[in-house]
């Protein structure tokens, strides 16, 4: 989840800041191996088929999978009309002063555009387990479903300690291509003024904000 239940309420500016802190994967990144962080400790759910029925393994035992969120947004999801509609609903609610609904919709949008992946929990085997803040790497995959395209990652593995030590010495400006003074929301959103209305929605122009991390990349090239 993007936020926890508290007195904090998401608005447009807070949503911009959250997105500015995440990396962005694009359709053109498919097939590329990236390093990224795990967000949260995962959610385990049953594996279901298209008819929403529980799937069993060859031994007849029910299968489960753990879904992990990452500190990455999907550019494909950000351009999805359904997700843009959620964002507009959030903006309309904020403009109308309905912060409860605005928070709900901004949170729904952040979850919808966040890259996640799943790990099948094979019965009787040792399955990979990841935790909040783990540095991992995986190959970006572009998948076409009945509901459109989505980006995910596969073959996710933990980054070795010696490998992590050579890639963690970057700063946010190196990663995002932004200045050290403050992140620029304009890289993702249209600027919001004090008199912003529901029509002043995000442009979602995120091209060339990030560069891929390839195998053997140095901290400067991350």
Secondary structure in CASP SS format (residue, H / E / C, confidence):
PFRMAT SS
TARGET T0000
AUTHOR 0000-0000-0000
METHOD secondary structure of the structure
MODEL  1
X C 1.00
X C 1.00
X C 1.00
X C 1.00
X C 1.00
X C 1.00
X C 1.00
X C 1.00
X C 1.00
X C 1.00
X C 1.00
X H 1.00
X H 1.00
X H 1.00
X H 1.00
X H 1.00
X H 1.00
X H 1.00
X H 1.00
X H 1.00
X H 1.00
X C 1.00
X E 1.00
X E 1.00
X E 1.00
X C 1.00
X H 1.00
X H 1.00
X H 1.00
X C 1.00
X C 1.00
X C 1.00
X E 1.00
X E 1.00
X E 1.00
X E 1.00
X E 1.00
X E 1.00
X E 1.00
X E 1.00
X E 1.00
X E 1.00
X E 1.00
X E 1.00
X E 1.00
X E 1.00
X C 1.00
X E 1.00
X C 1.00
X C 1.00
X C 1.00
X C 1.00
X C 1.00
X E 1.00
X C 1.00
X E 1.00
X C 1.00
X C 1.00
X C 1.00
X C 1.00
X C 1.00
X E 1.00
X C 1.00
X E 1.00
X E 1.00
X E 1.00
X E 1.00
X E 1.00
X E 1.00
X E 1.00
X E 1.00
X E 1.00
X E 1.00
X E 1.00
X H 1.00
X H 1.00
X H 1.00
X H 1.00
X C 1.00
X C 1.00
X H 1.00
X H 1.00
X H 1.00
X H 1.00
X H 1.00
X H 1.00
X H 1.00
X H 1.00
X H 1.00
X H 1.00
X H 1.00
X H 1.00
X H 1.00
X H 1.00
X H 1.00
X C 1.00
X C 1.00
X C 1.00
X H 1.00
X H 1.00
X H 1.00
X H 1.00
X H 1.00
X H 1.00
X H 1.00
X H 1.00
X H 1.00
X H 1.00
X H 1.00
X H 1.00
X H 1.00
X H 1.00
X H 1.00
X E 1.00
X E 1.00
X E 1.00
X E 1.00
X E 1.00
X E 1.00
X E 1.00
X E 1.00
X C 1.00
X C 1.00
X C 1.00
X C 1.00
X C 1.00
X C 1.00
X C 1.00
X C 1.00
X C 1.00
X C 1.00
X C 1.00
X C 1.00
X C 1.00
X E 1.00
X E 1.00
X E 1.00
X E 1.00
X E 1.00
X E 1.00
X E 1.00
X E 1.00
X E 1.00
X E 1.00
X E 1.00
X C 1.00
X C 1.00
X E 1.00
X E 1.00
X E 1.00
X E 1.00
X E 1.00
X E 1.00
X E 1.00
X E 1.00
X E 1.00
X E 1.00
X E 1.00
X C 1.00
X C 1.00
X H 1.00
X H 1.00
X H 1.00
X H 1.00
X H 1.00
X C 1.00
X C 1.00
X C 1.00
X C 1.00
X C 1.00
X C 1.00
X H 1.00
X H 1.00
X H 1.00
X H 1.00
X H 1.00
X C 1.00
X C 1.00
X C 1.00
X C 1.00
X C 1.00
X C 1.00
X C 1.00
X C 1.00
X H 1.00
X H 1.00
X H 1.00
X C 1.00
X C 1.00
X C 1.00
X C 1.00
X C 1.00
X C 1.00
X C 1.00
X C 1.00
X C 1.00
X C 1.00
X C 1.00
X C 1.00
X C 1.00
X C 1.00
X C 1.00
X C 1.00
X C 1.00
X C 1.00
X C 1.00
X C 1.00
X C 1.00
X C 1.00
X C 1.00
X C 1.00
X C 1.00
X C 1.00
X C 1.00
X C 1.00
X C 1.00
X C 1.00
X C 1.00
X C 1.00
X C 1.00
X C 1.00
X C 1.00
END
